[in-house]
Amino acid sequence: MSQIKKPAARIRHKRTRQSQLLHKRAELGRMWAQQISHAQPGVGKVMADLALLEIAITDQWPSQAAKWINEWTISDAKKIHDPDTDQPADCPLCQQIATATIAA
């Protein structure tokens, strides 16, 4: 019976880890778009972290790597905005600016 539980535990662990990596990837993608949009320093570091994370994620499913990386890139690029003309609700910096403007 322990032989049955070990593979199940391994699968659960793998899925949990994959979920954590995907969550971190989404967060880094949002940070990258925010830094590009607001011309903040550190974009290179975020890009390097994204690349390493994407390798870790796609390592388990190499046949899906090209598809996923393409989808992630498009998703991240869609988050880039011009803060002078557009202040999306999902950009914390834009929201801080809007809040400061309202308070002033």
C-alpha positions in Angstrom: 0.0 0.0 0.0 2.9 2.4 0.7 4.0 2.0 -2.9 0.6 3.4 -4.1 0.9 6.4 -1.8 4.4 7.4 -2.8 3.6 8.0 -6.4 0.4 9.9 -5.4 2.4 12.0 -3.0 5.0 12.7 -5.7 2.4 13.8 -8.2 0.8 16.1 -5.6 4.1 17.6 -4.8 4.9 18.1 -8.4 1.5 19.8 -9.1 1.9 22.0 -6.0 5.4 23.0 -7.1 4.2 23.7 -10.6 1.4 25.8 -9.3 3.8 27.8 -7.2 6.1 28.4 -10.2 3.3 29.5 -12.4 2.1 31.9 -9.8 5.6 33.4 -9.4 5.8 33.5 -13.2 2.6 35.6 -13.4 3.9 37.9 -10.7 7.2 38.5 -12.5 5.4 39.1 -15.8 3.3 41.8 -14.1 6.4 43.3 -12.6 8.2 43.3 -15.9 5.3 45.1 -17.7 5.1 47.6 -14.8 8.8 48.4 -14.9 8.7 48.8 -18.7 5.6 51.0 -18.6 7.0 53.3 -15.9 10.7 53.2 -17.1 11.9 51.8 -13.9 15.3 50.3 -13.4 15.8 46.6 -12.9 14.1 45.3 -16.1 17.1 43.2 -17.0 17.1 41.4 -13.6 13.3 40.7 -13.9 13.9 39.3 -17.4 16.7 37.1 -16.2 14.5 35.8 -13.4 11.6 35.2 -15.9 13.9 33.2 -18.1 15.1 31.0 -15.3 11.6 30.5 -14.0 10.3 29.6 -17.5 13.1 27.0 -17.8 12.1 25.5 -14.5 8.4 25.4 -15.5 8.9 24.0 -19.0 11.6 21.5 -18.0 8.9 19.0 -17.0 7.0 19.5 -20.3 9.5 20.4 -23.0 7.0 19.7 -25.8 4.9 22.6 -24.5 7.7 25.1 -24.0 7.4 27.0 -27.2 3.6 27.3 -26.9 3.7 28.4 -23.3 6.5 30.9 -23.7 4.7 32.5 -26.7 1.5 32.8 -24.6 3.4 34.3 -21.6 5.1 36.8 -23.8 1.9 38.0 -25.4 0.2 38.2 -22.0 3.0 40.2 -20.5 3.2 42.5 -23.5 -0.5 43.3 -23.3 0.1 44.6 -19.7 2.5 47.4 -21.0 0.8 50.7 -21.0 1.4 54.5 -21.2 0.9 55.8 -17.7 0.3 59.3 -19.1 -2.8 58.2 -21.0 -3.9 55.0 -19.4 -3.9 54.0 -15.8 -5.1 50.4 -15.6 -6.6 49.1 -12.3 -4.1 46.2 -12.1 -1.0 48.5 -12.1 -0.1 49.4 -8.5 2.1 52.3 -9.5 -0.7 53.9 -11.6 -3.1 53.4 -8.6 -0.6 55.1 -6.3 -0.3 58.0 -8.7 -4.1 58.3 -9.1 -4.6 58.2 -5.3 -1.9 60.8 -4.7 -3.5 63.0 -7.4 -6.9 62.7 -5.8 -5.6 63.5 -2.4 -3.7 66.6 -3.6 
